[in-house]
Amino acid sequence: MLVVGLGRFGGGVGATRWLASRGAIVTVTDQARPETLAESVEAVSDLDIALHLGKHDLGDLDEADLVVINPAVRKARSKLFQAVVRRNLPWTTEMRLFCERCPGKVVGVTGTYGKSTTCAMLAEALEACRRAGCVNYTGVHLGGNIGRSLLTELDAIRSTDLVVLEMSNAQLEDLHPAQWASSLAVITNLSPHHLDRHGAYAEYVAAKLNIVGDPTSTGKLVVGEVDSEAEAIVRRSVADYATRLVRVVPPDPPIELRLPGRHNQANAACVLTVCRQLGLDEAVVRGALRSFAGLPHRLEHVRKLDRVDYYNDSKSTSPAATVTAVEALKQPIVAIVGGQRKRTSLAALADTLTGKCRLVICTGESGPVLARAIRAAERKTDRGIAREAGGLREAVELARIKARPGDAILFSPGAPSFDAYANFVDRGRHFAAIVNALS
């Protein structure tokens, strides 16, 4: 068996461990260097497998009976995958392997933003209801794109369990051939994203709709905020649309949350809608949502120092995500932004930063470009809020000097991390370590 892509977020590790547990002879290939994959390599270090890291070798296909493709692999650009197709080798994915075999009732969750937080909220609410003894399921499992493969837990999942499965567009695009359908499908929201992979918005939405699975399925589809183009595609693609679609609406009374921001209210409303479909006790669900502390690297409150709050929003890898984070906080903001430079418009981000922040410190590869965009946006006001820093530590130290009591220092890059870090997790950990070392 050949696993293409060990990766950093659990899927490659899960597939590797599951195949090995079934007695397969496993080779893993990944173009990333061993040091970049250190945590994943450590996670499979006890297995008798072959690790070929740093490049792909077509020779690895010679004895492969099955190829497991990581969702991060761009199949249209991958010479290795094209060779798999030419040789007519059977191939699959970690997500497909799981969905084909999962005995539990799956609540599949996808969307453009908010998937992980929605899944984590939902799992906590389901577990709270289970502990309260007011349910007809026996256990709750959380996994998928949130960073935890459930393949290795298949033997522990019962037919009476609920599985909350976060599913990305990349995981879903290859799922349809399995003729699988989630028991309850959830789309948190839809807007243009990952167009460099899919080429067109319609193709991106079509991949997301694979979460509905077999067109003859009868499961409900819970849908949050979608634009008109996505709405039209959903209408055309979902059989019995009128009877199967369940809209997420603002709850009355509003949901009490510890987490700031309209987007988290939307995530919680989605969870409440799902739980109503499952017939759960609403008071218990609201209590679980009220106590939910959030996920790391997503507007994570790191600490308060000298009456200044420090927030880690390293998961912000797009300008739109940083706009959401800035709009979520009610305090005066000193923002730290910047990361890998991408060909994307910064105008809306620059306008938001200019209008909402007291100071913006730009760093990373995209830092100078962001600083210029902010200066252009504030030309009429002449506020001069943009500063530049050579690295994250320098940016944090400058932010601390400039912040006033009552401010929030928000690290929300608005860009990928690959200019300086292996991933957004490493970037967020570095920020938190710098902040926690302040005295």
C-alpha positions as CSV (number, residue, x, y, z in Angstrom):
1,M,0.0,0.0,0.0
2,L,1.2,3.5,-0.8
3,V,0.1,6.5,1.2
4,V,0.8,9.7,-0.8
5,G,1.1,12.6,1.7
6,L,1.8,12.0,5.4
7,G,0.8,15.6,6.0
8,R,0.6,17.5,9.2
9,F,-3.1,17.4,10.2
10,G,-3.8,13.7,11.0
11,G,-5.3,12.2,7.8
12,G,-2.1,10.7,6.5
13,V,-1.1,9.4,9.9
14,G,-4.6,7.9,10.4
15,A,-4.5,6.1,7.0
16,T,-1.0,4.8,7.7
17,R,-1.8,3.5,11.1
18,W,-5.0,1.9,10.0
19,L,-3.5,0.2,7.0
20,A,-0.6,-1.1,9.1
21,S,-3.1,-2.4,11.7
22,R,-4.7,-4.4,9.0
23,G,-1.4,-6.1,8.2
24,A,-0.6,-4.1,5.0
25,I,2.9,-3.4,3.9
26,V,2.9,0.4,3.9
27,T,5.1,2.9,2.1
28,V,4.6,6.6,2.8
29,T,5.8,9.3,0.4
30,D,5.7,13.0,1.0
31,Q,7.4,15.9,-0.8
32,A,7.9,17.8,2.5
33,R,11.2,17.4,4.3
34,P,11.4,15.2,7.5
35,E,11.9,18.2,9.8
36,T,8.7,19.8,8.5
37,L,6.8,16.7,9.2
38,A,8.4,16.0,12.6
39,E,5.2,15.6,14.6
40,S,3.6,13.3,12.0
41,V,6.8,11.2,11.6
42,E,6.9,10.8,15.4
43,A,3.3,9.6,15.3
44,V,4.1,6.7,13.1
45,S,7.6,6.0,14.5
46,D,6.5,2.8,16.2
47,L,5.3,1.2,12.9
48,D,7.3,-1.0,10.5
49,I,6.8,1.1,7.4
50,A,8.9,2.8,4.7
51,L,9.1,6.6,4.8
52,H,10.2,8.3,1.6
53,L,10.3,12.0,2.4
54,G,11.5,15.0,0.6
55,K,10.3,14.0,-2.9
56,H,8.1,11.6,-4.8
57,D,9.5,8.6,-6.7
58,L,7.4,7.0,-9.4
59,G,9.2,3.7,-8.5
60,D,7.0,3.6,-5.3
61,L,4.1,2.7,-7.5
62,D,5.7,-0.4,-8.9
63,E,4.4,-2.7,-6.0
64,A,1.4,-0.7,-4.9
65,D,-1.9,-2.6,-4.7
66,L,-3.7,0.5,-3.5
67,V,-2.8,4.2,-3.3
68,V,-4.2,6.5,-0.6
69,I,-4.1,10.1,-1.7
70,N,-3.9,12.9,0.9
71,P,-6.5,15.7,0.2
72,A,-3.7,18.3,0.1
73,V,-2.3,16.7,-3.1
74,R,-3.3,18.7,-6.2
75,K,-4.2,15.8,-8.4
76,A,-4.4,17.9,-11.6
77,R,-0.7,19.0,-11.0
78,S,0.7,15.9,-9.4
79,K,3.0,13.8,-11.7
80,L,2.7,11.0,-9.2
81,F,-1.1,11.0,-9.3
82,Q,-1.1,11.2,-13.1
83,A,1.1,8.1,-13.1
84,V,-1.4,6.4,-10.8
85,V,-4.2,7.1,-13.4
86,R,-2.0,6.0,-16.4
87,R,-1.2,2.7,-14.7
88,N,-4.9,2.2,-13.8
89,L,-4.0,1.7,-10.1
90,P,-6.8,1.7,-7.6
91,W,-6.8,4.7,-5.4
92,T,-8.8,6.1,-2.5
93,T,-8.6,8.7,0.3
94,E,-8.6,8.5,4.1
95,M,-12.0,10.1,4.2
96,R,-13.5,7.6,1.7
97,L,-12.0,4.7,3.6
98,F,-13.7,5.9,6.8
99,C,-17.1,6.8,5.4
100,E,-17.4,3.5,3.6
101,R,-16.9,1.6,6.9
102,C,-18.3,3.9,9.6
103,P,-21.1,2.1,11.5
104,G,-22.3,5.2,13.4
105,K,-24.7,7.9,12.4
106,V,-22.6,10.7,10.7
107,V,-23.4,14.4,11.1
108,G,-21.2,15.8,8.3
109,V,-20.2,19.4,8.5
110,T,-18.7,21.5,5.8
111,G,-18.7,25.2,4.7
112,T,-16.3,28.0,3.8
113,Y,-15.7,29.3,7.3
114,G,-16.5,28.1,10.8
115,K,-16.4,24.4,10.2
116,S,-14.0,23.5,13.0
117,T,-15.6,25.7,15.6
118,T,-19.1,24.5,14.6
119,C,-18.0,20.9,14.9
120,A,-16.3,21.4,18.3
121,M,-19.4,23.2,19.6
122,L,-21.7,20.5,18.3
123,A,-19.6,17.7,19.8
124,E,-19.6,19.4,23.2
125,A,-23.4,19.9,23.0
126,L,-24.0,16.3,22.0
127,E,-21.8,15.1,24.8
128,A,-23.5,17.3,27.3
129,C,-26.9,15.9,26.3
130,R,-25.5,12.3,26.5
131,R,-24.3,13.0,30.0
132,A,-27.7,14.4,30.9
133,G,-29.3,11.1,29.8
134,C,-31.8,12.7,27.4
135,V,-30.7,11.1,24.2
136,N,-31.0,7.9,22.2
137,Y,-27.3,7.6,21.1
138,T,-24.6,6.0,23.2
139,G,-21.4,7.9,22.3
140,V,-20.0,10.9,20.4
141,H,-16.9,11.0,18.2
142,L,-15.3,14.1,16.7
143,G,-12.9,14.0,13.8
144,G,-12.1,14.7,10.1
145,N,-10.6,17.9,8.9
146,I,-10.5,19.2,12.5
147,G,-7.2,17.4,12.7
148,R,-8.2,13.9,14.0
149,S,-8.6,10.9,11.8
150,L,-11.2,8.5,13.0
151,L,-10.1,5.6,10.9
152,T,-8.1,4.1,13.8
153,E,-11.2,4.3,16.0
154,L,-13.6,2.4,13.7
155,D,-13.6,-0.6,16.0
156,A,-14.8,1.6,18.9
157,I,-17.6,3.3,17.0
158,R,-21.0,1.6,17.5
159,S,-24.1,1.8,15.3
160,T,-25.8,3.7,18.1
161,D,-23.1,6.4,18.2
162,L,-23.0,9.8,16.7
163,V,-20.0,10.9,14.6
164,V,-19.4,14.6,14.0
165,L,-17.2,14.8,10.9
166,E,-15.7,18.0,9.6
167,M,-15.2,17.7,5.9
168,S,-13.2,20.1,3.7
169,N,-13.8,20.7,0.0
170,A,-10.6,18.7,-0.7
171,Q,-11.9,15.8,1.3
172,L,-15.3,15.9,-0.3
173,E,-14.3,16.2,-3.9
174,D,-13.4,12.5,-4.0
175,L,-16.1,11.2,-1.8
176,H,-19.0,10.9,-4.2
177,P,-17.8,7.6,-5.9
178,A,-18.3,5.9,-2.5
179,Q,-22.1,6.5,-2.9
180,W,-22.2,7.6,0.7
181,A,-24.6,9.9,2.4
182,S,-24.4,11.5,5.9
183,S,-27.3,11.0,8.1
184,L,-27.5,14.8,8.6
185,A,-25.5,17.2,6.4
186,V,-24.5,20.7,7.5
187,I,-23.2,23.6,5.4
188,T,-22.3,26.4,7.7
189,N,-22.0,29.0,4.9
190,L,-20.7,29.3,1.3
191,S,-18.7,32.0,-0.5
192,P,-15.9,31.9,-3.1
193,H,-12.8,30.2,-1.8
194,H,-10.1,27.8,-3.0
195,L,-10.7,28.8,-6.6
196,D,-7.0,28.1,-7.3
197,R,-7.8,24.5,-6.7
198,H,-11.3,24.2,-8.3
199,G,-11.0,26.8,-11.1
200,A,-14.6,28.1,-10.7
201,Y,-16.9,28.8,-7.8
202,A,-19.5,26.3,-9.2
203,E,-17.0,23.5,-9.0
204,Y,-16.1,24.4,-5.4
205,V,-19.8,24.4,-4.4
206,A,-20.3,21.1,-6.2
207,A,-17.5,19.5,-4.2
208,K,-19.1,20.8,-1.0
209,L,-22.4,19.2,-2.0
210,N,-20.9,15.8,-2.1
211,I,-21.6,15.9,1.6
212,V,-25.2,15.1,0.7
213,G,-23.9,11.9,-0.9
214,D,-26.2,9.6,-2.8
215,P,-28.8,11.7,-4.7
216,T,-31.5,9.2,-3.6
217,S,-30.7,9.8,0.1
218,T,-33.4,11.4,2.2
219,G,-31.3,13.0,5.0
220,K,-31.8,16.6,6.0
221,L,-29.5,19.4,4.9
222,V,-28.9,22.2,7.4
223,V,-27.8,25.4,5.5
224,G,-26.5,28.6,6.9
225,E,-25.7,31.8,5.0
226,V,-25.0,31.2,1.2
227,D,-24.9,33.6,-1.7
228,S,-27.3,33.5,-4.6
229,E,-25.0,31.5,-6.9
230,A,-24.5,28.8,-4.3
231,E,-28.2,28.8,-3.5
232,A,-29.1,28.2,-7.2
233,I,-26.6,25.3,-7.3
234,V,-28.0,23.8,-4.1
235,R,-31.5,23.9,-5.6
236,R,-30.5,22.1,-8.7
237,S,-28.4,19.5,-7.0
238,V,-30.3,18.4,-4.0
239,A,-33.2,16.0,-4.6
240,D,-36.4,16.9,-2.8
241,Y,-34.9,20.3,-2.0
242,A,-38.0,21.8,-0.5
243,T,-38.5,19.0,2.1
244,R,-34.9,18.3,2.9
245,L,-33.5,21.8,3.4
246,V,-33.5,23.3,6.9
247,R,-32.5,26.9,7.2
248,V,-30.3,28.3,10.0
249,V,-32.1,31.3,11.5
250,P,-31.1,33.6,14.4
251,P,-32.4,32.0,17.6
252,D,-34.8,33.6,19.9
253,P,-33.7,34.3,22.6
254,P,-30.1,34.9,21.4
255,I,-27.5,32.4,22.5
256,E,-25.1,33.4,25.3
257,L,-21.5,32.7,24.4
258,R,-18.0,33.3,25.9
259,L,-16.6,33.7,22.3
260,P,-16.8,37.2,20.7
261,G,-18.1,37.9,17.2
262,R,-21.1,37.7,14.9
263,H,-19.4,34.7,13.2
264,N,-19.5,32.7,16.4
265,Q,-23.1,33.5,16.9
266,A,-23.7,32.1,13.5
267,N,-21.7,29.0,14.3
268,A,-23.8,28.5,17.5
269,A,-27.1,29.1,15.7
270,C,-26.0,26.4,13.2
271,V,-25.4,24.0,16.2
272,L,-28.7,24.8,17.8
273,T,-30.5,24.1,14.5
274,V,-28.8,20.7,14.2
275,C,-29.6,19.8,17.7
276,R,-33.2,20.7,17.2
277,Q,-33.3,18.3,14.2
278,L,-31.9,15.6,16.5
279,G,-34.6,16.3,19.0
280,L,-32.2,17.3,21.9
281,D,-33.0,19.2,25.0
282,E,-32.5,22.9,24.1
283,A,-31.7,24.0,27.6
284,V,-28.8,21.5,27.8
285,V,-27.5,22.5,24.4
286,R,-27.6,26.2,25.2
287,G,-25.7,25.5,28.5
288,A,-23.0,23.7,26.6
289,L,-22.7,26.5,24.1
290,R,-22.5,29.1,26.9
291,S,-19.5,27.3,28.4
292,F,-17.7,26.5,25.1
293,A,-14.2,28.1,25.4
294,G,-13.2,28.0,21.7
295,L,-10.5,26.3,19.7
296,P,-6.7,27.1,19.6
297,H,-5.6,29.7,17.0
298,R,-9.1,31.0,16.3
299,L,-9.6,34.2,18.3
300,E,-8.0,32.4,21.2
301,H,-7.5,34.6,24.2
302,V,-3.9,34.0,25.2
303,R,-3.6,36.2,28.3
304,K,-4.2,39.6,29.8
305,L,-1.1,41.6,30.7
306,D,-1.1,45.2,32.0
307,R,-4.9,45.4,31.3
308,V,-4.3,44.5,27.6
309,D,-5.8,41.4,26.0
310,Y,-3.8,39.2,23.6
311,Y,-5.6,37.2,21.0
312,N,-4.1,34.5,18.8
313,D,-6.0,34.2,15.5
314,S,-3.3,32.4,13.5
315,K,-5.9,30.3,11.7
316,S,-6.7,33.5,9.8
317,T,-5.2,32.7,6.4
318,S,-7.2,35.0,4.2
319,P,-8.1,38.7,4.3
320,A,-11.7,37.9,4.9
321,A,-10.9,36.0,8.0
322,T,-9.0,38.9,9.5
323,V,-11.9,41.2,8.7
324,T,-14.2,38.9,10.6
325,A,-11.8,38.8,13.6
326,V,-11.4,42.6,13.7
327,E,-15.1,43.1,13.6
328,A,-15.6,40.6,16.4
329,L,-13.7,42.6,19.0
330,K,-15.3,45.6,20.7
331,Q,-12.1,47.0,22.3
332,P,-9.6,49.4,20.6
333,I,-7.3,47.1,18.5
334,V,-3.6,47.0,17.9
335,A,-3.5,44.5,15.0
336,I,-0.5,42.3,13.9
337,V,-1.0,41.2,10.3
338,G,0.9,39.6,7.4
339,G,2.2,36.3,6.2
340,Q,2.8,34.6,2.9
341,R,2.2,36.9,0.0
342,K,-0.7,35.8,-2.3
343,R,-2.3,37.4,-5.3
344,T,-5.4,38.5,-3.7
345,S,-7.1,41.9,-3.2
346,L,-6.2,43.6,0.1
347,A,-8.5,46.6,-0.4
348,A,-11.4,45.4,1.9
349,L,-8.9,44.3,4.5
350,A,-7.1,47.7,4.4
351,D,-10.3,49.6,4.7
352,T,-11.4,47.5,7.7
353,L,-8.1,47.8,9.5
354,T,-8.0,51.6,8.8
355,G,-11.5,52.0,10.2
356,K,-11.4,49.7,13.2
357,C,-7.8,49.6,14.5
358,R,-5.8,52.2,16.4
359,L,-2.5,50.7,15.1
360,V,-1.6,48.0,12.5
361,I,1.8,46.3,12.6
362,C,2.6,44.6,9.3
363,T,5.1,41.7,9.2
364,G,5.9,38.6,7.2
365,E,6.3,38.4,3.4
366,S,3.1,40.3,2.7
367,G,3.8,43.0,5.4
368,P,5.2,45.7,3.1
369,V,2.3,45.3,0.6
370,L,-0.2,45.4,3.4
371,A,1.4,48.5,4.8
372,R,1.2,50.3,1.5
373,A,-2.5,49.2,1.1
374,I,-3.3,50.7,4.5
375,R,-1.5,53.9,3.8
376,A,-3.4,54.2,0.6
377,A,-6.7,53.6,2.4
378,E,-6.0,56.2,5.1
379,R,-4.7,58.8,2.7
380,K,-7.6,61.1,3.4
381,T,-7.3,60.9,7.2
382,D,-3.5,61.0,7.5
383,R,-3.7,58.9,10.6
384,G,-0.5,57.0,10.0
385,I,-1.5,53.8,11.7
386,A,0.7,51.4,9.7
387,R,4.0,50.2,11.1
388,E,6.3,47.5,9.8
389,A,8.2,44.9,11.8
390,G,10.9,42.5,10.7
391,G,9.4,39.4,12.4
392,L,6.8,38.2,14.8
393,R,8.8,38.8,18.0
394,E,9.6,42.4,16.9
395,A,5.9,42.9,16.1
396,V,4.7,41.7,19.5
397,E,7.2,43.9,21.3
398,L,6.2,46.9,19.3
399,A,2.5,46.1,19.9
400,R,3.1,45.9,23.6
401,I,4.8,49.3,23.7
402,K,2.0,51.0,21.7
403,A,-1.0,49.3,23.4
404,R,-2.9,51.1,26.1
405,P,-4.9,49.7,29.0
406,G,-8.2,48.4,27.7
407,D,-6.8,47.6,24.2
408,A,-6.7,44.2,22.5
409,I,-3.6,43.1,20.6
410,L,-4.9,40.9,17.8
411,F,-2.6,38.6,15.9
412,S,-4.7,37.8,12.8
413,P,-2.3,37.5,9.8
414,G,-4.9,37.4,6.9
415,A,-2.5,35.3,4.9
416,P,-1.0,31.7,4.9
417,S,1.9,30.9,7.1
418,F,4.3,29.3,4.6
419,D,6.6,32.2,4.3
420,A,8.1,31.4,7.7
421,Y,6.2,28.5,9.4
422,A,5.2,24.9,8.6
423,N,1.6,25.8,9.1
424,F,-0.8,28.1,11.0
425,V,-0.5,25.9,14.1
426,D,3.3,26.5,14.4
427,R,2.7,30.2,13.7
428,G,0.1,30.4,16.5
429,R,2.2,28.5,18.9
430,H,5.1,30.9,18.3
431,F,2.9,33.9,18.9
432,A,1.5,32.4,22.1
433,A,5.0,31.5,23.3
434,I,6.2,35.1,22.7
435,V,3.2,36.5,24.6
436,N,3.5,34.2,27.5
437,A,7.2,35.0,27.9
438,L,6.4,38.7,28.4
439,S,6.8,39.9,31.9
